[in-house]
Amino acid sequence: MVATPDMVGAGPRKGLVGWLSRTSVQIVLAIVGVLWLIPTFGLLVSSLRSAPDNNATGWWTIFTNTDQLTLEPYANILDTEGIVRSFVNTALITIPSAVLLVLIAALAAYAFAFLKFRGRDTLFVVVVGLLVVPLQIALIPIARLFGTIGLFGTIPGVVLFHVAFGLPFAIFLLRNFFIGIPTELIEAAQMDGASEWRVFSRVILPLGTPAIASLLIFQFLWVWNDLLVALIFAGNDAKPLTVAIRENMRSFGANIDIIAPGAFIQMAVPLVVFFAFQRYFVQGLLAGSQK
């Protein structure tokens, strides 16, 4: 077969069209990324400027006057006992909430995926149905319950609330991932004399690491950035950073030298956690979509 001029030129044209398509998508993504980063960069710059500078000019003036940048706002916020205590409270709420949720959800998901018991499918449907229950309808009943048993206004009360309302989604996510694990591996372990706990800890958990890491990131981000639950269930000694920043905005209004560094710290920690576990996060999402 003899190649015609049209056939010879078809290859380069196709390659050019493909390159232009990829380039246009990359340009759009770059523009979206820049637009998303501008407020973040503005908050960072504002947190590195003094209150008089922030009140006098916009953050973009640092491009012509870099002498405005100073670490004094962060030094001041570290000397503010209420903010430091709120940061510690945020960690004391977020870390146990994430760890407990993952542990309980992984055990429940293993039972729903591999154990056979009466009413298993019905119970799982009920768990999935709890996904549609809005958080707000349980605030008053749970507040009364916590008040009766002495958990209202405490860190354990906030942790229990986050764990309870995170379990339906967590169980649903992990169960759908676990059922994709070949049953032959579990049967082989059981034939070797492994108990259910040994199968769970030595077979399921290692293979389910991507999904578990994804769930851990989700829960960490949700709890760390939570304001509604903390406003209701956290007392003065248990309030997290989100509540402390809100109180500063309400009390002082223009207290930018406290609000800006506090808000940037509040945002920076979840970003560090996300990028640290990004590989597992992407693996978990992709693996869940393929099963």
LUMDOLO-104457 format. One line per field, with one value per residue: residue in three letters; residue number from 1; x, y, z of N, C-alpha, C in turn. Coordinates in steps of 0.1 Angstrom, whole numbers, always signed. Each point is the difference from the previous one (the first is absolute). Example, Ala and Ser with C-alpha at 12.3 -4.5 7.8 and 13.67 -1.06 7.14 Angstrom:
% LUMDOLO-104457
aa: c(ALA, SER);
i: c(1, 2);
n.xx: c(+132, -4);
n.yy: c(-57, +11);
n.zz: c(+78, -7);
ca.xx: c(-9, +9);
ca.yy: c(+12, +11);
ca.zz: c(+0, +0);
c.xx: c(+9, -8);
c.yy: c(+12, +11);
c.zz: c(+0, +8);
% end
This chain:
% LUMDOLO-104457
aa: c(MET, VAL, ALA, THR, PRO, ASP, MET, VAL, GLY, ALA, GLY, PRO, ARG, LYS, GLY, LEU, VAL, GLY, TRP, LEU, SER, ARG, THR, SER, VAL, GLN, ILE, VAL, LEU, ALA, ILE, VAL, GLY, VAL, LEU, TRP, LEU, ILE, PRO, THR, PHE, GLY, LEU, LEU, VAL, SER, SER, LEU, ARG, SER, ALA, PRO, ASP, ASN, ASN, ALA, THR, GLY, TRP, TRP, THR, ILE, PHE, THR, ASN, THR, ASP, GLN, LEU, THR, LEU, GLU, PRO, TYR, ALA, ASN, ILE, LEU, ASP, THR, GLU, GLY, ILE, VAL, ARG, SER, PHE, VAL, ASN, THR, ALA, LEU, ILE, THR, ILE, PRO, SER, ALA, VAL, LEU, LEU, VAL, LEU, ILE, ALA, ALA, LEU, ALA, ALA, TYR, ALA, PHE, ALA, PHE, LEU, LYS, PHE, ARG, GLY, ARG, ASP, THR, LEU, PHE, VAL, VAL, VAL, VAL, GLY, LEU, LEU, VAL, VAL, PRO, LEU, GLN, ILE, ALA, LEU, ILE, PRO, ILE, ALA, ARG, LEU, PHE, GLY, THR, ILE, GLY, LEU, PHE, GLY, THR, ILE, PRO, GLY, VAL, VAL, LEU, PHE, HIS, VAL, ALA, PHE, GLY, LEU, PRO, PHE, ALA, ILE, PHE, LEU, LEU, ARG, ASN, PHE, PHE, ILE, GLY, ILE, PRO, THR, GLU, LEU, ILE, GLU, ALA, ALA, GLN, MET, ASP, GLY, ALA, SER, GLU, TRP, ARG, VAL, PHE, SER, ARG, VAL, ILE, LEU, PRO, LEU, GLY, THR, PRO, ALA, ILE, ALA, SER, LEU, LEU, ILE, PHE, GLN, PHE, LEU, TRP, VAL, TRP, ASN, ASP, LEU, LEU, VAL, ALA, LEU, ILE, PHE, ALA, GLY, ASN, ASP, ALA, LYS, PRO, LEU, THR, VAL, ALA, ILE, ARG, GLU, ASN, MET, ARG, SER, PHE, GLY, ALA, ASN, ILE, ASP, ILE, ILE, ALA, PRO, GLY, ALA, PHE, ILE, GLN, MET, ALA, VAL, PRO, LEU, VAL, VAL, PHE, PHE, ALA, PHE, GLN, ARG, TYR, PHE, VAL, GLN, GLY, LEU, LEU, ALA, GLY, SER, GLN, LYS);
i: c(1, 2, 3, 4, 5, 6, 7, 8, 9, 10, 11, 12, 13, 14, 15, 16, 17, 18, 19, 20, 21, 22, 23, 24, 25, 26, 27, 28, 29, 30, 31, 32, 33, 34, 35, 36, 37, 38, 39, 40, 41, 42, 43, 44, 45, 46, 47, 48, 49, 50, 51, 52, 53, 54, 55, 56, 57, 58, 59, 60, 61, 62, 63, 64, 65, 66, 67, 68, 69, 70, 71, 72, 73, 74, 75, 76, 77, 78, 79, 80, 81, 82, 83, 84, 85, 86, 87, 88, 89, 90, 91, 92, 93, 94, 95, 96, 97, 98, 99, 100, 101, 102, 103, 104, 105, 106, 107, 108, 109, 110, 111, 112, 113, 114, 115, 116, 117, 118, 119, 120, 121, 122, 123, 124, 125, 126, 127, 128, 129, 130, 131, 132, 133, 134, 135, 136, 137, 138, 139, 140, 141, 142, 143, 144, 145, 146, 147, 148, 149, 150, 151, 152, 153, 154, 155, 156, 157, 158, 159, 160, 161, 162, 163, 164, 165, 166, 167, 168, 169, 170, 171, 172, 173, 174, 175, 176, 177, 178, 179, 180, 181, 182, 183, 184, 185, 186, 187, 188, 189, 190, 191, 192, 193, 194, 195, 196, 197, 198, 199, 200, 201, 202, 203, 204, 205, 206, 207, 208, 209, 210, 211, 212, 213, 214, 215, 216, 217, 218, 219, 220, 221, 222, 223, 224, 225, 226, 227, 228, 229, 230, 231, 232, 233, 234, 235, 236, 237, 238, 239, 240, 241, 242, 243, 244, 245, 246, 247, 248, 249, 250, 251, 252, 253, 254, 255, 256, 257, 258, 259, 260, 261, 262, 263, 264, 265, 266, 267, 268, 269, 270, 271, 272, 273, 274, 275, 276, 277, 278, 279, 280, 281, 282, 283, 284, 285, 286, 287, 288, 289, 290, 291);
n.xx: c(+8, -3, +8, -12, +1, -13, +3, +10, -9, -7, +12, +7, -11, -1, +13, -1, -11, +6, +10, -7, -6, +12, +5, -12, -1, +13, -3, -11, +7, +10, -10, -6, +12, +3, -13, +1, +13, -7, -12, +5, +6, -12, -6, +9, -2, -13, +2, +8, -11, +4, -7, +9, +9, -6, -1, +13, +5, -2, -2, -5, +1, +0, -6, -4, -4, +10, +3, -12, +7, -7, +8, -2, -9, +9, +9, -9, -3, +13, +0, -10, -2, -11, +8, +11, -8, -6, +12, +4, -11, +3, +12, -4, -6, +9, +11, -6, -6, +11, +7, -8, -3, +12, +4, -10, +2, +13, -2, -9, +9, +9, -7, -3, +13, +5, -5, -4, -10, -10, -6, +10, -6, -10, +9, +6, -12, -2, +12, -2, -11, +9, +5, -13, +4, -6, +11, -7, -7, +13, +1, -13, -4, +11, -3, -12, +2, +8, -10, -8, +8, +0, -4, -11, +6, +1, +13, -1, -9, +9, +9, -8, -4, +13, +4, -10, +1, +12, -6, -12, +6, +7, -11, -8, +9, +3, -13, -3, +10, -4, -12, +9, +3, +8, -11, +7, +4, -12, -5, +10, -2, -13, +4, +8, -12, +0, -1, -13, +5, +6, -11, -7, +9, +1, -13, -10, +6, +10, -10, -6, +13, -1, -10, +7, +11, -7, -6, +12, +4, -11, +1, +13, -3, -9, +7, +11, -7, -4, -11, -10, +6, +11, -7, -6, +9, +8, +4, +1, +1, -9, -1, -2, +10, -9, -3, +13, +2, -11, +4, +11, -7, -7, +10, +10, -6, +8, -1, +5, +8, -12, -9, +9, +10, -10, -6, +12, +2, -13, +4, +12, -5, -13, +5, +7, -11, -7, +10, +1, -13, +5, +12, -2, -2, +9, +8, -4, +0, +11, +5, -6, +5, +10, -5);
n.yy: c(-12, +10, +6, +6, +12, -3, -12, +5, +9, -12, -7, +9, +0, -13, -1, +10, -6, -11, +5, +5, -12, -7, +8, +0, -13, -1, +8, -6, -12, +5, +5, -11, -6, +9, -1, -13, +2, +9, -4, -12, +4, +6, -11, -7, +8, +0, -13, +5, +8, +11, +2, +10, -8, -10, +9, +3, -12, -4, -14, +4, +9, -13, -1, +11, -6, -7, +12, -1, -9, -6, -6, +12, +0, -8, +9, +10, -7, -3, +13, -2, +0, +8, +6, +0, +3, +9, +3, +0, +7, +7, -1, +3, +8, +5, -1, +0, +11, +4, -2, +4, +9, +1, -1, +7, +9, -2, -1, +10, +6, -5, +3, +12, +0, -6, +6, -12, +8, -4, +5, -6, -4, -4, -4, -5, -4, -4, -5, -6, -4, -3, -3, -2, -4, +12, +6, +9, -10, -4, +13, +3, -11, +1, +13, -3, -9, +8, +9, -11, -4, +14, -1, +7, +6, -13, -2, -9, +10, +10, -7, -3, +12, +4, -9, +3, +12, -4, -8, +5, +11, -1, -6, +9, +9, -4, -2, +11, +5, -5, +1, +9, -3, -7, -8, -3, +13, +3, -7, +5, +12, -2, -5, +11, +2, +10, +7, +3, +2, -12, -5, +6, -3, -13, -1, +3, +3, -9, -9, +4, +1, -1, -9, -7, +2, -3, -10, -3, +2, -6, -10, +0, +1, -9, -7, +1, +0, -9, +6, -6, -12, +7, +8, -11, -9, +9, -2, +9, -11, -2, +14, -4, +0, -7, -5, -3, -4, -8, -4, -1, -6, -7, -3, -2, -8, +10, -10, +5, +5, -3, +6, +8, +1, +3, +8, +6, +0, +5, +7, +3, -3, +2, +11, +2, -3, +8, +10, -2, -1, +9, -7, -2, +13, +3, -9, +5, +13, -2, -6, +9, +8, -8, +0);
n.zz: c(+0, -9, +8, +2, -6, -2, -3, -7, -4, -1, +0, -6, -9, +0, -1, -10, -5, +2, -5, -9, -1, +1, -8, -7, +2, -3, -10, -3, +2, -8, -8, +1, -2, -9, -6, +1, -5, -8, +4, -3, -11, -2, +5, -7, -11, +2, +1, -10, +1, +4, +11, +3, -5, +6, +10, -3, -4, -13, +1, -12, +10, +4, -12, +6, +11, -1, +4, -6, -6, +9, +8, +3, -10, -5, +3, -4, -11, +0, +2, -9, +13, -3, -9, +8, +10, -8, -4, +13, +4, -10, +4, +12, -8, -8, +7, +12, -5, -6, +11, +9, -8, -3, +12, +4, -10, +2, +13, -1, -8, +8, +10, -5, -2, +11, +11, +3, +2, +8, -11, -6, -11, +9, +9, -10, -4, +13, +1, -12, +5, +10, -12, -2, +12, +0, +1, -5, -4, +2, -3, +0, -6, -8, -2, +0, -9, -6, +1, -3, -9, -1, -13, +3, -10, -2, +0, +10, +4, -4, +6, +10, +0, -2, +9, +8, -4, +2, +9, -2, -3, +12, +6, -6, +2, +12, +2, -7, +7, +11, -5, -4, +13, -7, +0, -11, +1, +2, -10, -7, +5, -2, -11, +1, +4, -9, +11, +4, +12, -2, -5, +10, +10, -4, -3, +8, +12, -2, -4, +12, +1, -13, +2, +9, -8, -10, +7, +3, -13, -5, +9, -2, -13, +1, +9, -6, -11, +9, -1, -7, -1, -3, -8, -3, -3, -5, +13, +9, +7, -8, -1, -12, -10, -6, +11, +3, -13, +0, +12, -6, -10, +8, +7, -9, -8, +3, +8, -11, +10, +5, -7, -7, +10, +8, -9, -2, +13, +2, -10, +5, +12, -4, -5, +11, +8, -8, -2, +13, -1, -9, +0, +13, +1, -9, +6, +12, -5, -6, +11, +8, -10, +2, +13);
ca.xx: c(-8, +8, -5, -3, +4, -10, +3, +13, -2, -10, +6, +4, -11, -6, +8, -2, -13, +2, +9, -8, -10, +6, +5, -11, -4, +10, -1, -12, +3, +10, -7, -8, +9, +5, -11, -2, +11, +1, -4, +9, +12, -3, -1, +14, +7, -7, +5, +14, +0, -5, -14, -1, +2, -12, -11, +3, +2, -3, +11, +7, +10, +13, +8, +8, +6, +2, +3, -12, -1, +5, -5, -5, -14, +1, +5, -10, -11, +6, -1, -14, -3, -12, +2, +8, -8, -10, +7, +2, -13, -3, +8, -6, -13, +1, +8, -8, -12, +4, +5, -12, -9, +6, +0, -14, -5, +7, -5, -13, +0, +5, -12, -10, +5, +4, -7, -14, -9, -13, -4, +12, -3, -10, +7, +8, -9, -3, +12, +0, -11, +3, +7, -9, -5, +8, +7, -7, -12, +4, +8, -7, -1, +13, +4, -7, +6, +14, -2, -4, +11, +12, +10, -2, +10, +13, +6, -5, -13, +1, +6, -10, -9, +6, +1, -13, -5, +9, +0, -7, +8, +12, -3, -4, +12, +9, -6, +1, +14, +4, -6, +8, +11, -3, -4, +10, +10, -6, -2, +13, +5, -8, +5, +12, -3, -1, -13, -6, +8, +13, -3, -3, +11, +11, -4, -10, +5, +10, -5, -9, +7, -4, -13, +1, +6, -10, -9, +7, +1, -13, -4, +9, -3, -14, +0, +9, -7, -14, -4, -14, +0, +8, -8, -11, +4, +13, -1, +11, +13, +1, -3, +11, +5, -10, -9, +8, +1, -13, -2, +9, -6, -12, +4, +9, -3, +12, +11, +5, +13, -3, -9, +7, +8, -8, -7, +10, +4, -11, -1, +13, +1, -6, +7, +12, -4, -5, +11, +8, -7, -7, +1, -10, -13, -3, -1, -13, -11, +1, -3, -14, -8, +2, -6);
ca.yy: c(+12, +12, +11, +13, +12, +3, -10, +4, +12, -2, -3, +12, +8, -6, +3, +14, +2, -6, +9, +13, -4, -2, +13, +8, -5, +4, +14, +2, -5, +9, +12, -4, -1, +14, +7, -7, +3, +14, +3, -7, +8, +13, -3, -1, +14, +7, -5, +4, +14, +5, +5, +13, -2, -6, +10, +11, -3, -14, -9, +0, +10, -6, -1, +12, +3, -13, +2, -2, -14, -2, -12, +5, -5, -14, +0, +5, -11, -10, +5, +1, -13, -5, -5, -12, -11, -4, -9, -13, -6, -5, -13, -10, -4, -5, -12, -11, -2, -7, -13, -8, -2, -9, -13, -5, -2, -11, -12, -2, -3, -14, -9, +0, -5, -14, -9, -3, +0, +3, +14, +8, +9, +10, +9, +9, +10, +10, +8, +9, +9, +11, +11, +11, +7, +12, +2, +11, -5, -7, +9, +2, -12, -4, +10, -4, -13, +3, +7, -9, -9, +8, +1, +13, +10, -6, -6, -13, +1, +4, -12, -11, +5, -1, -14, -5, +5, -4, -14, -6, +2, -8, -14, -2, +1, -11, -13, -1, -3, -13, -11, -2, -8, -14, -8, -11, +3, -2, -15, -6, +4, -8, -14, -1, +1, +14, +4, +12, +11, -1, +3, +14, +9, -3, -1, +11, +13, +4, +2, +11, +12, +12, +4, +5, +13, +10, +3, +7, +14, +6, +3, +10, +13, +4, +3, +12, +12, +1, +11, -1, -9, +5, +11, -5, -10, +3, +11, +9, -7, -10, +5, -1, +12, +7, +8, +11, +10, +7, +9, +12, +9, +6, +9, +11, +5, +3, -6, -8, -6, -12, -8, -5, -12, -12, -7, -7, -13, -9, -5, -6, -14, -10, -1, -9, -14, -4, -3, -11, -13, +2, -12, -10, +6, -2, -14, -5, +4, -7, -14, -1, +2, -11, -13);
ca.zz: c(+0, -1, +9, -7, +8, +11, +10, +5, +9, +11, +13, +6, +4, +12, +11, +3, +7, +13, +8, +3, +10, +13, +4, +5, +13, +10, +3, +8, +14, +6, +4, +11, +11, +4, +7, +13, +9, +3, +14, +10, +1, +6, +14, +5, +1, +10, +13, +2, +1, +13, -1, -6, -15, -6, +0, -9, -14, -3, +1, -12, +0, +4, -12, -1, +13, +7, +14, +8, +4, +13, +7, +12, +2, +5, +13, +9, +2, +8, +14, +4, +6, -5, -13, +1, +6, -10, -9, +7, +0, -14, -2, +9, -6, -14, -1, +5, -8, -12, +3, +5, -11, -9, +7, +1, -13, -7, +6, -4, -14, -1, +3, -11, -13, +0, +10, -4, +11, -3, -1, -4, -11, +4, +8, -9, -7, +10, +1, -12, +1, +9, -7, -4, +12, +2, +13, +8, +7, +12, +8, +13, +8, +5, +11, +12, +5, +5, +13, +10, +4, +4, -11, -7, +2, +1, -12, -4, -6, -13, -8, -2, -10, -13, -3, -3, -12, -11, -2, -12, -12, +1, -2, -14, -8, +3, -4, -15, -3, +6, -8, -12, +3, -4, +12, +1, +10, +14, +2, +2, +13, +9, -1, +7, +15, +4, +5, -7, +3, -7, -14, -1, +2, -9, -14, -5, +2, -10, -14, +0, +3, -8, +4, +14, +0, -5, +10, +11, -4, +0, +14, +6, -6, +4, +14, +2, -5, +5, +8, +6, +11, +11, +7, +9, +10, +7, +10, +0, +2, -11, -13, -10, -6, -8, +9, +5, -11, -1, +11, -2, -10, +6, +11, -3, -14, -8, +6, -11, +3, +6, -9, -12, +2, +5, -12, -9, +6, -1, -14, -4, +5, -9, -13, +3, +1, -13, -9, +6, -3, -13, -8, +4, -2, -14, -2, +5, -9, -13, +3, +2, -12, -9, +5);
c.xx: c(+9, -6, -2, +4, -9, +4, +13, -2, -10, +7, +5, -12, -7, +9, -1, -13, +1, +8, -8, -11, +5, +5, -11, -5, +10, -1, -12, +2, +9, -7, -9, +8, +5, -11, -2, +11, +1, -5, +9, +13, -3, -1, +14, +7, -6, +5, +14, +1, -6, -14, +0, +2, -12, -12, +2, +0, -4, +12, +9, +11, +14, +9, +9, +6, +1, +4, -12, +0, +8, -6, -6, -14, +0, +6, -10, -11, +5, +0, -14, -5, -12, +1, +8, -8, -10, +7, +2, -13, -4, +7, -6, -14, +1, +7, -8, -12, +3, +5, -11, -9, +6, +0, -13, -6, +6, -5, -14, -1, +5, -12, -10, +5, +2, -7, -15, -8, -14, -3, +12, -4, -10, +7, +9, -8, -4, +12, +1, -11, +3, +9, -8, -6, +8, +6, -8, -11, +4, +7, -7, -1, +13, +5, -7, +6, +14, -1, -4, +12, +13, +10, -1, +11, +14, +6, -5, -14, +1, +6, -11, -10, +5, +1, -13, -6, +9, +0, -8, +8, +12, -2, -3, +13, +9, -6, +0, +14, +4, -6, +7, +13, -3, -2, +10, +11, -5, -1, +14, +5, -8, +4, +13, -2, -2, -14, -5, +8, +13, -2, -3, +13, +12, -3, -8, +6, +12, -5, -10, +6, -4, -14, +0, +7, -9, -10, +6, +1, -13, -4, +8, -4, -14, +0, +9, -7, -14, -2, -13, +0, +8, -7, -10, +6, +13, -2, +12, +14, +2, -1, +12, +3, -11, -9, +8, +2, -14, -2, +9, -6, -12, +4, +7, -2, +12, +13, +7, +13, -2, -8, +8, +9, -7, -7, +9, +5, -11, -1, +12, +1, -7, +7, +13, -4, -5, +12, +9, -6, -7, +0, -10, -14, -5, -2, -13, -12, +0, -4, -15, -9, +1, -6, -15);
c.yy: c(+12, +11, +12, +11, +3, -10, +4, +12, -2, -2, +13, +9, -6, +3, +14, +2, -6, +9, +13, -3, -1, +14, +9, -5, +4, +15, +3, -4, +10, +13, -3, -1, +13, +7, -5, +4, +15, +3, -6, +9, +13, -2, -2, +13, +8, -4, +3, +15, +5, +6, +13, -1, -6, +9, +11, -3, -15, -8, +0, +11, -5, -1, +13, +4, -13, +3, -2, -14, -2, -13, +4, -5, -15, -1, +4, -11, -11, +4, +1, -14, -7, -7, -13, -11, -5, -9, -14, -8, -5, -13, -11, -4, -8, -14, -12, -3, -8, -15, -9, -3, -11, -14, -7, -3, -12, -13, -3, -3, -14, -9, +0, -6, -15, -9, -2, -1, +5, +15, +9, +10, +11, +10, +9, +10, +11, +10, +10, +11, +12, +11, +12, +7, +12, +1, +9, -6, -7, +9, +1, -13, -5, +9, -4, -13, +2, +8, -9, -9, +7, +1, +14, +10, -6, -5, -14, +0, +4, -12, -10, +5, -1, -15, -6, +4, -2, -15, -5, +2, -8, -14, -3, +0, -12, -13, -2, -3, -14, -11, -2, -8, -15, -8, -12, +3, -2, -15, -7, +3, -8, -15, -2, +2, +14, +3, +12, +13, +1, +2, +15, +8, -3, -1, +12, +14, +4, +2, +12, +13, +12, +6, +6, +13, +11, +4, +8, +15, +7, +4, +11, +14, +5, +4, +12, +13, +2, +13, -2, -9, +5, +12, -5, -9, +3, +12, +9, -6, -10, +5, -1, +13, +7, +9, +12, +12, +8, +10, +12, +9, +7, +11, +12, +6, +2, -6, -9, -6, -13, -9, -6, -11, -12, -7, -7, -13, -10, -6, -8, -14, -10, -1, -9, -14, -6, -4, -11, -13, +0, -13, -11, +5, -3, -15, -5, +4, -8, -15, -2, +2, -12, -13, +0);
c.zz: c(+0, +8, -9, +8, +12, +12, +7, +10, +12, +13, +7, +5, +13, +12, +5, +8, +14, +9, +4, +10, +14, +5, +5, +13, +11, +3, +9, +14, +7, +5, +12, +13, +5, +8, +14, +10, +4, +14, +10, +1, +6, +15, +6, +2, +11, +14, +3, +1, +13, -2, -6, -15, -6, +0, -10, -14, -2, +0, -12, -1, +4, -12, -3, +13, +8, +14, +10, +7, +14, +7, +14, +3, +5, +14, +10, +2, +8, +15, +5, +5, -5, -14, +1, +6, -10, -11, +5, +0, -14, -3, +9, -4, -13, -1, +6, -9, -13, +2, +4, -12, -10, +6, +1, -13, -7, +6, -5, -15, -3, +3, -11, -13, +1, +10, -4, +13, -4, +0, -4, -10, +4, +9, -8, -7, +10, +1, -12, +1, +10, -7, -3, +13, +2, +14, +9, +8, +13, +10, +14, +8, +5, +11, +13, +6, +6, +13, +11, +5, +3, -11, -7, +3, +2, -13, -4, -6, -14, -9, -2, -11, -14, -5, -4, -13, -12, -3, -13, -13, +0, -2, -14, -9, +1, -4, -15, -5, +4, -9, -13, +3, -2, +13, +1, +10, +14, +3, +2, +14, +11, +0, +7, +15, +5, +6, -8, +2, -7, -15, -3, +0, -10, -15, -5, +2, -10, -14, -1, +3, -8, +4, +14, +1, -6, +10, +12, -4, +0, +14, +6, -5, +5, +15, +2, -3, +6, +8, +7, +12, +12, +7, +10, +11, +7, +9, -1, +1, -12, -14, -10, -6, -8, +9, +6, -10, -1, +12, -1, -10, +6, +11, -4, -15, -8, +6, -10, +3, +8, -9, -12, +3, +6, -11, -9, +7, -1, -14, -3, +5, -9, -13, +1, +0, -13, -9, +5, -4, -13, -8, +5, -3, -15, -3, +5, -8, -13, +2, +2, -12, -10, +4, -2);
% end
